[in-house]
Amino acid sequence: MKKRGISQVFYYIFTVIVISLIFLFGYQQIIRLQNLNEQAKFIQFKTDFQNSVNDIYYKNPGSTVTYSLVSANKPLILPKDVKKICLKNLNNKAEIKAESKYFINFTTDNLVPEQGGNLKLENNEYCANIINSKFSFTLENRIVNRGTLIYIK
């Protein structure tokens, strides 16, 4: 009888260990999937942003496109830890950066940031606060010195 009671204790201990390992593995996989989702949001943002600039580049001078909650073009989605996005003018290129473990700085050709709309000048950079992981902005096609530039505000 004692032998049977001792073996049951080992079964309970083994069961608790197996269940704990299952929960630990499941938790790690959920965290990994969340990180992968945030990385995918950044890649989607970068692709959509560059496509938006390219689309307006080939439109008529003076064309304007607004990305906001109330327009036909909805704001672009960023990873959840991005609170502010900044654009720096680099001779008809713009460097786009943000503090985030998922966001990698990148540049976009023919893009010039200017103050207005959501962009405010801070330390030689044009920055916009991000609300609910959504970036609202306006793009405008302009001819400057016989070249096409896209202004963002």
C-alpha positions as CSV (number, residue, x, y, z in Angstrom):
1,M,0.0,0.0,0.0
2,K,2.8,2.4,0.9
3,K,4.6,1.6,-2.4
4,R,1.5,2.6,-4.4
5,G,1.1,5.9,-2.5
6,I,4.7,6.8,-3.1
7,S,4.4,6.1,-6.8
8,Q,1.3,8.3,-7.0
9,V,3.3,11.2,-5.5
10,F,5.9,10.8,-8.3
11,Y,3.1,10.8,-10.9
12,Y,1.7,14.1,-9.4
13,I,5.2,15.7,-9.4
14,F,5.8,14.5,-13.0
15,T,2.4,15.9,-14.1
16,V,3.1,19.3,-12.4
17,I,6.5,19.5,-14.1
18,V,5.1,18.6,-17.6
19,I,2.2,21.1,-17.2
20,S,4.7,23.8,-16.1
21,L,6.9,23.1,-19.1
22,I,3.9,23.4,-21.4
23,F,2.9,26.7,-20.0
24,L,6.5,28.0,-20.2
25,F,6.9,26.9,-23.8
26,G,3.5,28.4,-24.7
27,Y,4.3,31.8,-23.0
28,Q,7.6,32.0,-24.9
29,Q,5.9,31.3,-28.2
30,I,3.2,34.0,-27.5
31,I,6.0,36.5,-26.8
32,R,7.8,35.5,-29.9
33,L,4.7,35.9,-32.0
34,Q,4.0,39.3,-30.6
35,N,7.6,40.4,-31.4
36,L,7.2,39.0,-34.9
37,N,3.9,40.9,-35.3
38,E,5.6,44.2,-34.3
39,Q,8.4,43.6,-36.8
40,A,5.9,43.0,-39.5
41,K,4.1,46.3,-38.6
42,F,7.4,48.1,-39.2
43,I,8.0,46.4,-42.5
44,Q,4.5,47.2,-43.6
45,F,4.9,50.8,-42.5
46,K,8.1,51.3,-44.4
47,T,6.7,49.7,-47.6
48,D,3.4,51.7,-47.4
49,F,5.3,55.0,-46.6
50,Q,7.7,54.6,-49.5
51,N,4.9,53.6,-51.9
52,S,2.9,56.7,-50.8
53,V,5.8,58.9,-51.6
54,N,6.4,57.2,-55.0
55,D,2.7,57.4,-55.9
56,I,2.4,61.2,-55.3
57,Y,5.8,61.7,-57.1
58,Y,4.2,60.7,-60.4
59,K,1.1,62.9,-59.9
60,N,0.6,66.4,-61.2
61,P,2.4,69.2,-59.5
62,G,0.3,70.6,-56.7
63,S,-1.3,67.2,-56.0
64,T,-1.9,66.6,-52.3
65,V,-2.7,63.4,-50.5
66,T,-3.7,63.3,-46.8
67,Y,-3.4,60.2,-44.6
68,S,-5.7,60.6,-41.6
69,L,-8.6,59.0,-39.9
70,V,-11.1,61.3,-41.7
71,S,-9.7,60.9,-45.2
72,A,-9.9,58.2,-47.8
73,N,-6.3,57.3,-47.1
74,K,-6.0,56.0,-43.5
75,P,-3.0,56.7,-41.3
76,L,-0.1,54.3,-41.4
77,I,0.3,51.8,-38.5
78,L,3.5,51.7,-36.6
79,P,4.8,49.3,-33.9
80,K,3.2,49.8,-30.5
81,D,6.3,51.2,-28.8
82,V,6.8,54.1,-31.2
83,K,5.7,57.3,-29.5
84,K,7.3,59.8,-31.9
85,I,8.6,59.7,-35.4
86,C,11.2,62.2,-36.7
87,L,12.2,63.2,-40.3
88,K,15.5,64.9,-41.0
89,N,16.1,66.7,-44.3
90,L,19.2,65.4,-46.1
91,N,19.4,67.3,-49.5
92,N,16.1,66.2,-51.1
93,K,16.1,63.0,-49.1
94,A,14.5,62.4,-45.7
95,E,15.8,60.2,-43.0
96,I,12.9,58.7,-41.0
97,K,13.7,57.5,-37.5
98,A,12.0,56.6,-34.2
99,E,13.0,55.2,-30.9
100,S,11.8,51.6,-30.9
101,K,13.3,48.2,-30.7
102,Y,11.4,47.3,-33.9
103,F,11.9,50.4,-36.0
104,I,15.0,50.7,-38.2
105,N,15.9,54.1,-39.5
106,F,15.6,54.5,-43.3
107,T,15.8,57.2,-46.0
108,T,13.3,58.1,-48.7
109,D,14.3,59.9,-51.9
110,N,12.6,63.1,-53.1
111,L,11.0,63.8,-49.7
112,V,11.4,67.1,-47.9
113,P,9.8,67.5,-44.4
114,E,8.3,70.9,-43.6
115,Q,6.6,72.3,-40.5
116,G,2.9,72.1,-40.5
117,G,0.2,69.5,-39.9
118,N,1.5,67.0,-37.4
119,L,5.2,67.9,-37.9
120,K,6.9,70.3,-35.5
121,L,10.5,71.4,-35.7
122,E,12.6,70.0,-32.9
123,N,16.4,70.1,-32.8
124,N,16.7,70.4,-36.6
125,E,14.3,67.5,-37.2
126,Y,10.6,67.5,-38.0
127,C,8.8,65.3,-35.4
128,A,5.3,64.1,-35.0
129,N,3.7,62.5,-31.9
130,I,2.2,59.1,-32.6
131,I,-1.3,58.5,-31.2
132,N,-2.6,54.9,-31.0
133,S,0.3,53.7,-33.2
134,K,-1.1,55.7,-36.2
135,F,0.9,58.2,-38.2
136,S,-1.2,60.9,-39.9
137,F,0.5,63.1,-42.5
138,T,0.0,65.1,-45.8
139,L,2.1,64.7,-48.9
140,E,2.3,67.4,-51.6
141,N,3.9,67.2,-55.0
142,R,5.9,70.4,-55.9
143,I,8.2,71.5,-58.7
144,V,11.4,73.1,-57.2
145,N,14.3,74.1,-59.4
146,R,12.9,72.1,-62.3
147,G,12.7,69.0,-60.2
148,T,9.9,67.2,-58.5
149,L,10.0,67.0,-54.7
150,I,7.4,65.7,-52.3
151,Y,6.8,67.7,-49.2
152,I,5.5,66.1,-46.0
153,K,3.7,67.9,-43.2
